[in-house]
Amino acid sequence: MKNTIKISILSAALLSSLYGENQYTLQNIEVTASQGTTLNKKDVTDSVTIITKEALDESRVTTLEEALNKLGGISMTQNGGAGKSTSMFIRGMSSKRILVLIDGVRYNNPTAIGAAAEFSQISLYNVEQIEIIKGAQSGVWGADASGGVINIVTSKAKQGLHGVVNLEYGSYDTLQASLLASYATEQVDISVGGVLYQTDGFSASEPQQSEATYGQRFDTLGLEKDSYKNKSLNAKLGINITEDDRVEFKVQSINTESNFDSGAGSAQDSPVPNQDLKNRFYTVSYRHTDAIHDLKASYNLSTFDRAFELVHWSGVGTDVYNYEGSVNEFKVDDKIVYMKDSFIRFGASYQKFEQKEVTTNNDKSYSALSAFVTNYNKFELLENQATIFTQSLRYDKYDEFDDSLTGKIGLKQFISDDIYLSANIGTGFNAPTLGQLYGQWGPNPDLKPEKSLTSDITLGNDTLWITGFYNEISDLIDWTGVWPNAGYNQLDGKSKFKGIELGYEDYLFNSLGVNALYTFVTTEDANGEALARRPKDQVDASVVYYVSETFDLGLNAQYIGQRFNGANKSGAQTGYYTVANIVSNVKVNKYVTVYGKINNITDEYYQTVDGYATAGRSLYLGLNAKY
């Protein structure tokens, strides 16, 4: 039955592409993170998914984790509800290998467990666009980008005075209130905003599949709730010194409080464990643009402050752990247009990754000095058909590891006006993070960097496409063993990730937007054993029916196929389920929209990680006002 559902969704998508008129495309959307500069999506060789502001508004997602899961076709796992530890997989490559940027500022926490960016902590109240670029991008962005890049583009101030207020309340006593205000003239623009998100939540831990009570939710079992609160603020100031020169100042703070449980399974239910996060992101930048140059110089600072309170190993009392980390980056680059539709971008950067209070009087850090260059050409190899050819090269000199030379080549050939064939190959470099080397859980100071190779080839157009990919990582760093005899270790040899993606997107009958993505992935480590928690196949589909100019109705669903909680297809089976969500927006007038959404409309019981809970059917109502 489940296979029938998958085949039906894909068959409908394929048939629609034959008979539907293609009006629902993203060909005019700009991508800012590919090649480190702004390009039209159609002129990018990479596999790129764009989540626009319109899609975010229509779906009413509230966090980056929710947006990537529902709209990005990405596999996610989470240790409980809102704000809890979250992992992501792009083509089987895990969070550590995905660089997350907020307006170009690094969000990956060098002290965090597994070094993953904390996806569930990022609210979307001020987000204009989310860019997902798949495949090795180390040749452009350096370490942490061997599997891809996710760039979050925040809203820009528009001419005049503008404001957006959003209020939402729903299940688990969840409240979200946000405000974003902006003012701009030709010389100055400023925007400020903030969000308060709080929820009583539900128990992070639930019965594991090995327990007799598996399938029963926290309220039936009398487990305590694990609450979450997020208070985030941001401010941006831009000054146009001349028509060609501009300076910008940006600051964003994320403050969260999260209760969680001691581990997987109902026996680990506990009121004690909690985590406080205080993350800050700062940018000062200068930009000069003219007919030939696009020169940028910036200083970016990301700071991370984590405080854990955990039950003492003896079971009596609690222990508090504090971890402070930072990433300092100085960067300068210039994009020079040397002929029509051709440019070269080159530059240099200095990065310092630091972790404090790891052990008594023993702070840790490492740094990298880098130089990079990208060449971009668009020409006609075939008559009247565009050919796009890109080459990137980057050299990183580390003070604690061997130096790294990474690169990337991309080629895109249009066969007709809208049918293209593209291919990309790139090398990646992932230095072990301070959290893996000296962190709280399973530290291993003997770790060395990973090196990777990724490649893909795509045939498609704006409506339908198919991609084949092959990735490999040498000396993969992964969590191995069983606690307390567990930690981060190096798997000598090559780990492999391969599969296909089949995508479809169209706008039918002037009222129906349809989107579907099927992903098939197989993984194996250097010993030939499958890696944990990657679904073998996954279907993401969404339909938006625009009933009128003031009323729309949307449905999105995700099917997860075979997925094992442990490596080598061991542990609990956490796949074979479908979760569907519905959302509707009603425009009262040009300023006010009211909306409602029901998540998990069938009240499907499932777990993405064995022994950790997910939300049942939940209802939310909201109001959005714009000026």
Secondary structure, DSSP 8 states (H G I E B T S, - for coil): -HHHHHHHHHHHHHHHHHHS------TT-EESSGGGS-EEGGG--SEEEEEEHHHHHHHT--BHHHHHHHHS--EEEESSSTTS-EEEEETTEEGGGEEEEETTEE---TTSGGG---GGG-B-TTEEEEEEEES--HHHH-TT-SSEEEEEEE----SEEEEEEEEEEETTTEEEEEEEEEEE-SSEEEEEEEEEEEE----SB---TTSTTTT--HHHHT-----EEEEEEEEEEEEESSSSEEEEEEEEEEEEEEE--SSSSGGG--S--EEEEEEEEEEEEEEEE-SSEEEEEEEEEEEEEEEEEEE-TTSSSEEEEEEEEEEEEEEEEEEEEEETTEEEEEEEEEEEEEEEEEETTEEEEEEEEEEEEEEEEEEEEETTEEEEEEEEEEEEEESSS--EEEEEEEEEEESSSS-EEEEEEEEEEE---HHHHHSSSS--TT---EEEEEEEEEEE-SSEEEEEEEEEEEEEEEEEEETTEEEEEEEEEEEEEEEEEEEEEEEETTTEEEEEEEEEEEEE-TTS---TT--SEEEEEEEEEEEETTEEEEEEEEEE-S-EEETTTEEEE--SEEEEEEEEEEESSSSEEEEEEEESTT-----SSTTB----SEEEEEEEEE-
